[in-house]
């Protein structure tokens, strides 16, 4: 993983940031109205997030993670 010079923390993918926002996979799943397995699939890149879910995530996080990042990230 690449480290950010400013924060010295690994850079997170948009889906990782979404999970971090809610605290963990089960809380993310509950907030998004999907199963925990779906969140796990998003994290692993097995499945990409639908546009509807990406916009829902952007709305729920008030823009902390954007739909463009989530759909364009591929995982």
N, C-alpha and C positions, 0 to 999 in steps of 0.2 A: 504494500500500500504506500501511496505517496503521502508524505507529511507536508502539511501547510507550514510555511516558514513563520507565519504570524501566530499560529496557535499551537504548533508542534503536536497536533492531533491528526490522526489519519483522516483523509477526506472520506466523507460518507456519500453513498449513492443517494439519489432522491428517495428510494424506498426505505433505505436505512434511516434517513432523516425522518421519514413519516413514522416509522416504528419508534424512533427516539422521542418524537413529539408526544406520542401517546404513552410511552413507557415500556411497552413490550408487545409481542405479537398478539396475545389474546386480547389485550385492551384495544389494539389497533383494529383487530377483526370485529370486536363488538361495536366500535365507533363507526366502522365502515359498513357494517351489516353483511359481512362475509365470514367464512370460516377461517379458523386459524391456519388451516392447511393452505388456503388461498394466499394468505399473507406470506407464508413460508415459500410458496411457489413464486410469488413476486420477488422475494428476496433472492432466491436462487437463480432467477431468470428463466425458470421453466415456463412460466406464463408471463405475458406482459399485461399490464393493467389496461382495462377498457377506458375509453374516453369518459364515459359516464362516471366511473369510479375515480378517475383522475380529477375531474371537476368537483366531485364530492369531497375528495381529500383536500383540494385547494380551499374549498369553502370551509370545511371543518377546521383546517389549520390557519385560516385567515391569511393565506398566502405564504406561510412558512415554507411549504412545498407547493410548487405550482403544477398545474395540469400539464403544461408544456414540458416541464422537467420529467414528470412521471411517464408520460406517453413517449416522449422522445428518448428516454433513457434506455429503453429496452430491458428494464429490470430494476 
